[in-house]
């Protein structure tokens, strides 16, 4: 035991580091998956006439927002904050529905 009555490394620092690492890994995986799916569906199969501005928005705005939401939700699940994780996933799913609903109703012109 140390002089302040604690033994070993403080648990809060380890948990914070583990949550940060989990968030970073999930963020990178989801961001790359979103960009890959966008490239396969929109550009490869040419389902939607692509505007250059939207592809940049997708890579640098929409995909990171989705990745941040998924990473945050997974960290909240790991921290056993289930109501907060559910609300986070509700926000992410609602945003995706709005994004793809806007795409299907208005095309890329409605989003750009």
N, CA and C of each residue as an Amber inpcrd file, in Angstrom:
protein
   336
   0.8350000  -1.1810000   0.0000000   0.0000000   0.0000000   0.0000000
   0.8740000   1.2360000   0.0000000   0.3840000   2.2340000  -0.6540000
   1.1330000   3.4860000  -0.6680000   0.7310000   4.3350000   0.5330000
   1.3500000   5.4920000   0.6250000   1.1190000   6.3640000   1.7800000
  -0.3060000   6.9080000   1.8260000  -0.9580000   7.0120000   0.6470000
  -2.3150000   7.5710000   0.6440000  -3.3940000   6.5020000   0.7980000
  -3.0080000   5.2470000   1.0090000  -3.9770000   4.2000000   1.2860000
  -4.4480000   3.4340000   0.0660000  -3.9000000   3.7150000  -1.1140000
  -4.3030000   2.9940000  -2.3180000  -3.2120000   2.0050000  -2.6920000
  -3.6170000   0.8720000  -3.1900000  -2.6340000  -0.1120000  -3.6250000
  -2.6660000  -0.2160000  -5.1440000  -1.5030000  -0.2720000  -5.7570000
  -1.4120000  -0.4420000  -7.1970000  -1.7770000   0.8180000  -7.9580000
  -2.0000000   0.6260000  -9.2710000  -2.3440000   1.7490000 -10.1470000
  -3.7960000   2.1490000  -9.9200000  -4.0860000   3.4200000 -10.0380000
  -5.4750000   3.8450000  -9.8930000  -6.3220000   3.2770000 -11.0240000
  -7.5060000   2.8160000 -10.6770000  -8.3690000   2.1670000 -11.6680000
  -8.9650000   3.1540000 -12.6510000  -9.1590000   4.3860000 -12.2560000
  -9.7670000   5.3790000 -13.1330000  -8.9140000   5.6770000 -14.3500000
  -7.5870000   5.7230000 -14.1730000  -6.6960000   5.9990000 -15.2910000
  -6.6910000   4.8510000 -16.2960000  -6.6920000   3.6400000 -15.8180000
  -6.6820000   2.4790000 -16.7000000  -7.9960000   2.4030000 -17.4710000
  -9.0870000   2.6450000 -16.7860000 -10.3920000   2.6070000 -17.4560000
 -10.5250000   3.7060000 -18.4920000 -10.0010000   4.8650000 -18.2070000
 -10.0540000   5.9700000 -19.1550000  -9.2180000   5.6560000 -20.3890000
  -8.0370000   5.0790000 -20.1730000  -7.1800000   4.7080000 -21.2940000
  -7.8360000   3.6280000 -22.1370000  -8.4380000   2.6300000 -21.4870000
  -9.0990000   1.5520000 -22.2200000 -10.2880000   2.0830000 -23.0080000
 -11.0670000   2.9820000 -22.4270000 -12.2060000   3.5630000 -23.1390000
 -11.7420000   4.4030000 -24.3250000 -10.6560000   5.1300000 -24.1540000
 -10.1200000   5.9350000 -25.2490000  -9.6180000   5.0530000 -26.3860000
  -8.9260000   3.9820000 -26.0400000  -8.4310000   3.0560000 -27.0570000
  -9.5830000   2.3760000 -27.7830000 -10.6170000   1.9740000 -27.0420000
 -11.7890000   1.3590000 -27.6490000 -12.4780000   2.3340000 -28.5900000
 -12.6260000   3.5750000 -28.1630000 -13.2480000   4.5900000 -29.0130000
 -12.4370000   4.7940000 -30.2890000 -11.1220000   4.8870000 -30.1760000
 -10.2770000   5.1230000 -31.3510000 -10.3580000   3.9710000 -32.3430000
 -10.3470000   2.7460000 -31.8520000 -10.4200000   1.5820000 -32.7420000
 -11.7710000   1.5230000 -33.4450000 -12.8460000   1.6980000 -32.6900000
 -14.1850000   1.6530000 -33.2890000 -14.3730000   2.8080000 -34.2690000
 -13.8790000   3.9900000 -33.9250000 -13.9760000   5.1440000 -34.8100000
 -13.2950000   4.8460000 -36.1430000 -12.0770000   4.3170000 -36.1040000
 -11.3470000   4.0320000 -37.3410000 -12.0450000   2.9610000 -38.1710000
 -12.5280000   1.9120000 -37.5290000 -13.1850000   0.8240000 -38.2620000
 -14.4710000   1.3100000 -38.9110000 -15.2970000   2.0350000 -38.1760000
 -16.5810000   2.4910000 -38.7220000 -16.3650000   3.5370000 -39.8120000
 -15.4060000   4.4320000 -39.6300000 -15.1280000   5.4370000 -40.6510000
 -14.6800000   4.7730000 -41.9500000 -13.7540000   3.8340000 -41.8620000
 -13.2960000   3.1390000 -43.0680000 -14.4030000   2.3100000 -43.6990000
 -15.2390000   1.6820000 -42.8910000 -16.3550000   0.9080000 -43.4360000
 -17.3570000   1.8120000 -44.1470000 -17.6510000   2.9700000 -43.5740000
 -18.5960000   3.8910000 -44.2060000 -18.0520000   4.4130000 -45.5280000
 -16.7720000   4.7400000 -45.5730000 -16.1780000   5.2240000 -46.8110000
 -16.1640000   4.1140000 -47.8550000 -15.8530000   2.8960000 -47.4530000
 -15.8180000   1.7700000 -48.3820000 -17.2080000   1.4760000 -48.9400000
 -18.2120000   1.4550000 -48.0710000 -19.5780000   1.2110000 -48.5510000
 -20.0410000   2.3190000 -49.4800000 -19.6950000   3.5490000 -49.1630000
 -20.0340000   4.6650000 -50.0400000 -19.3750000   4.4760000 -51.4040000
 -18.1140000   4.0990000 -51.4080000 -17.4090000   3.8880000 -52.6720000
 -18.0060000   2.7530000 -53.4660000 -18.3890000   1.6680000 -52.7920000
 -18.9770000   0.5380000 -53.5120000 -20.3540000   0.8680000 -54.0770000
 -21.2000000   1.4520000 -53.2530000 -22.5830000   1.6550000 -53.6570000
 -22.7290000   2.8200000 -54.6170000 -22.1870000   3.9570000 -54.2690000
 -22.4390000   5.1540000 -55.0520000 -21.5250000   5.2460000 -56.2620000
 -20.2470000   5.0750000 -56.0570000 -19.3220000   5.3000000 -57.1560000
 -19.1370000   4.0750000 -58.0370000 -19.0100000   2.8990000 -57.4540000
 -18.7470000   1.7120000 -58.2600000 -19.9740000   1.2810000 -59.0480000
 -21.1230000   1.2160000 -58.3910000 -22.3320000   0.7590000 -59.0630000
 -23.1020000   1.9020000 -59.7030000 -22.6520000   3.1260000 -59.4730000
 -23.2390000   4.3220000 -60.0700000 -24.7550000   4.3900000 -59.8520000
 -25.1660000   4.1260000 -58.6120000 -26.5850000   4.1930000 -58.3000000
 -27.0780000   5.6290000 -58.2370000 -26.2020000   6.5340000 -57.8530000
 -26.5550000   7.9410000 -57.7620000 -25.4900000   8.7170000 -58.5250000
 -25.9170000   9.7130000 -59.2890000 -24.9310000  10.5470000 -59.9750000
 -24.1670000  11.3530000 -58.9180000 -22.8950000  11.1160000 -58.8400000
 -22.1000000  11.6710000 -57.7510000 -21.6810000  13.0980000 -58.0740000
 -21.8570000  13.9540000 -57.0890000 -21.2690000  15.2800000 -57.1520000
 -20.0060000  15.2550000 -56.3300000 -18.9960000  15.9110000 -56.8250000
 -17.7090000  15.9100000 -56.1400000 -17.8400000  16.4640000 -54.7240000
 -18.6750000  17.4720000 -54.5180000 -18.8170000  18.0660000 -53.1920000
 -19.3770000  17.0660000 -52.1920000 -20.3120000  16.2330000 -52.6420000
 -20.9100000  15.2700000 -51.7200000 -19.9050000  14.2080000 -51.3090000
 -19.0490000  13.7920000 -52.2240000 -18.0740000  12.7710000 -51.8490000
 -17.1230000  13.3150000 -50.7830000 -16.7450000  14.5790000 -50.8860000
 -15.8990000  15.1670000 -49.8470000 -16.6750000  15.3110000 -48.5470000
 -17.9460000  15.7050000 -48.6280000 -18.7670000  15.7990000 -47.4220000
 -18.9020000  14.4450000 -46.7520000 -19.0720000  13.4040000 -47.5590000
 -19.2520000  12.0780000 -46.9990000 -18.0030000  11.6450000 -46.2410000
 -16.8380000  11.8390000 -46.8480000 -15.5910000  11.3680000 -46.2440000
 -15.2290000  12.1700000 -45.0020000 -15.4400000  13.4920000 -45.0480000
 -14.9480000  14.3340000 -43.9710000 -16.0300000  14.8550000 -43.0340000
 -17.3100000  14.5930000 -43.3060000 -18.3670000  15.0780000 -42.4270000
 -19.2850000  13.9540000 -41.9770000 -19.9630000  13.3040000 -42.9150000
 -20.9700000  12.3130000 -42.5390000 -20.3530000  11.0430000 -41.9390000
 -19.3460000  10.4740000 -42.5850000 -18.7360000   9.2420000 -42.0730000
 -18.1020000   9.4400000 -40.6890000 -17.3700000  10.5440000 -40.4340000
 -16.8520000  10.7190000 -39.0730000 -17.9460000  10.9050000 -38.0280000
 -19.0420000  11.5590000 -38.3800000 -20.1350000  11.7030000 -37.4150000
 -20.7370000  10.3540000 -37.0560000 -20.9040000   9.5030000 -38.0490000
 -21.4110000   8.1490000 -37.7930000 -20.4190000   7.3860000 -36.9260000
 -19.1330000   7.5090000 -37.2330000 -18.1030000   6.8050000 -36.4710000
 -18.0260000   7.3150000 -35.0290000 -18.1600000   8.6220000 -34.8400000
 -18.1550000   9.1810000 -33.4800000 -19.3410000   8.6410000 -32.6840000
 -20.5150000   8.5900000 -33.3050000 -21.6960000   8.0690000 -32.6170000
 -21.5450000   6.6150000 -32.2290000 -21.0450000   5.7920000 -33.1480000
 -20.8700000   4.3700000 -32.8420000 -19.7920000   4.1510000 -31.7890000
 -18.7020000   4.8950000 -31.8830000 -17.6420000   4.7750000 -30.8820000
 -18.1130000   5.1900000 -29.5010000 -18.8530000   6.2890000 -29.4450000
 -19.3840000   6.7560000 -28.1620000 -20.3540000   5.7440000 -27.5700000
 -21.2200000   5.1920000 -28.3990000 -22.1760000   4.2030000 -27.9010000
 -21.4740000   2.9670000 -27.3670000 -20.4360000   2.5040000 -28.0570000
 -19.7370000   1.3170000 -27.5880000 -18.9870000   1.5820000 -26.2830000
 -18.4040000   2.7640000 -26.1510000 -17.7310000   3.1140000 -24.8920000
 -18.7500000   3.1920000 -23.7540000 -19.9260000   3.7280000 -24.0360000
 -20.9670000   3.7920000 -23.0020000 -21.4550000   2.4070000 -22.6060000
 -21.5360000   1.4920000 -23.5730000 -21.9080000   0.1050000 -23.2480000
 -20.8210000  -0.5290000 -22.3860000 -19.5560000  -0.2920000 -22.7490000
 -18.4580000  -0.8600000 -21.9620000 -18.4370000  -0.2860000 -20.5490000
 -18.8710000   0.9660000 -20.3900000 -18.9300000   1.5940000 -19.0720000
 -20.2320000   1.2670000 -18.3420000 -21.0470000   0.4320000 -18.9280000
 -22.3380000   0.0110000 -18.3840000 -23.2870000   1.1830000 -18.1720000
 -23.2710000   2.1010000 -19.0870000 -24.2150000   3.2320000 -19.1140000
 -25.2080000   2.9630000 -20.2440000 -26.0460000   1.9430000 -20.0480000
 -26.9210000   1.4530000 -21.1020000 -27.9550000   2.4730000 -21.5720000
 -28.6010000   3.2340000 -20.6970000 -29.5520000   4.2370000 -21.2140000
 -28.8760000   5.2840000 -22.1060000 -27.6930000   5.7260000 -21.7270000
 -26.9790000   6.7070000 -22.5460000 -26.5620000   6.0920000 -23.8770000
 -26.1710000   4.8240000 -23.8730000 -25.8050000   4.1480000 -25.1190000
 -27.0080000   4.0180000 -26.0410000 -28.1760000   3.7050000 -25.4690000
 -29.3900000   3.5960000 -26.2920000 -29.7530000   4.9340000 -26.9220000
 -29.6510000   5.9980000 -26.1530000 -29.9630000   7.3290000 -26.6910000
 -28.9740000   7.7070000 -27.7900000 -27.6990000   7.3990000 -27.5850000
 -26.6900000   7.6920000 -28.5980000 -26.9790000   6.9310000 -29.8870000
 -27.2980000   5.6470000 -29.7730000 -27.6080000   4.8710000 -30.9790000
 -28.9080000   5.3420000 -31.6240000 -29.8650000   5.7920000 -30.8340000
 -31.0910000   6.3470000 -31.3890000 -30.7870000   7.5880000 -32.2240000
 -29.8890000   8.4260000 -31.7270000 -29.5040000   9.6280000 -32.4630000
 -28.7950000   9.2560000 -33.7630000 -27.8870000   8.2870000 -33.7030000
 -27.1540000   7.8740000 -34.8970000 -28.1010000   7.2730000 -35.9320000
 -28.9740000   6.3820000 -35.5060000 -29.9050000   5.7370000 -36.4410000
 -30.8740000   6.7530000 -37.0280000 -31.3790000   7.6690000 -36.2230000
 -32.2790000   8.7060000 -36.7370000 -31.5610000   9.5860000 -37.7530000
 -30.3110000   9.9250000 -37.4840000 -29.5340000  10.7060000 -38.4390000
 -29.3090000   9.9610000 -39.7370000 -29.0410000   8.6520000 -39.6610000
 -28.8620000   7.8600000 -40.8770000 -30.1520000   7.7570000 -41.6760000
 -31.2690000   7.5930000 -40.9790000 -32.5600000   7.5400000 -41.6710000
 -32.8290000   8.8560000 -42.3790000 -32.5540000   9.9680000 -41.7060000
 -32.7450000  11.2740000 -42.3240000 -31.8180000  11.4640000 -43.5190000
 -30.5570000  11.0290000 -43.3930000 -29.6000000  11.1690000 -44.4850000
 -30.0260000  10.3670000 -45.7010000 -30.3330000   9.0930000 -45.5060000
 -30.6960000   8.2550000 -46.6460000 -32.1100000   8.5510000 -47.1380000
 -32.9850000   9.0230000 -46.2600000 -34.2970000   9.4860000 -46.7150000
 -34.1780000  10.7110000 -47.5940000 -33.3240000  11.6250000 -47.1960000
 -33.0660000  12.8090000 -48.0270000 -32.4440000  12.4430000 -49.3540000
 -31.5520000  11.4580000 -49.3410000 -30.9590000  10.9860000 -50.5960000
 -32.0020000  10.4030000 -51.5200000 -32.8740000   9.5750000 -50.9710000
 -33.8550000   8.9060000 -51.8310000 -34.9480000   9.8510000 -52.3010000
 -35.3320000  10.8320000 -51.4860000 -36.3920000  11.7460000 -51.8960000
 -35.9030000  12.8860000 -52.7710000 -34.7630000  13.4650000 -52.4110000
 -34.3140000  14.6770000 -53.0820000 -33.0330000  14.4820000 -53.8800000
 -32.4100000  13.3310000 -53.8100000 -31.1520000  13.1200000 -54.4980000
 -30.0280000  13.8960000 -53.8320000 -28.9060000  13.9030000 -54.4760000
 -27.7470000  14.5750000 -53.8990000 -27.9320000  16.0820000 -53.8910000
 -28.7500000  16.6200000 -54.7800000 -28.9650000  18.0530000 -54.8270000
 -29.6450000  18.5830000 -53.5780000 -30.4670000  17.7470000 -52.9370000
 -31.1410000  18.1950000 -51.7250000 -30.2310000  18.2570000 -50.5130000
 -29.1110000  17.5390000 -50.5620000 -28.2160000  17.5090000 -49.4170000
 -27.0540000  18.4780000 -49.5450000 -26.7060000  18.8190000 -50.7690000
 -25.5350000  19.6730000 -50.9790000 -25.9600000  21.1160000 -51.0580000
